[in-house]
Amino acid sequence: MSARRKLNQANFKWAMLVGLLFGWMFQSFSAFLMATLFFVAAAWYSGDIRADGDYHYPAPPSPPRPRPSDPRRGTGRSRRFRRSRR
């Protein structure tokens, strides 16, 4: 069993335990369900529960591509450095 599955299982068990506590305090099965769903959703949103294939970190950015030379631009000198035609 992978570490990710063990952590997901532990988070779900804690959500069930805290939901059970809420259900026992309010003596209501619906309070148990709502609290359990709330804690599972909060763990999912915070990233504690991860789906398969979700690696949690984005890929590193790729290096910028060099721009191809444009033959219409000439030798690369900008317009303000051109010599006059006089």
Secondary structure as UniProt FT lines:
FT   HELIX           3..26
FT   HELIX           29..46
FT   TURN            52..53
FT   HELIX           71..73
FT   TURN            74..75
FT   HELIX           79..81
//
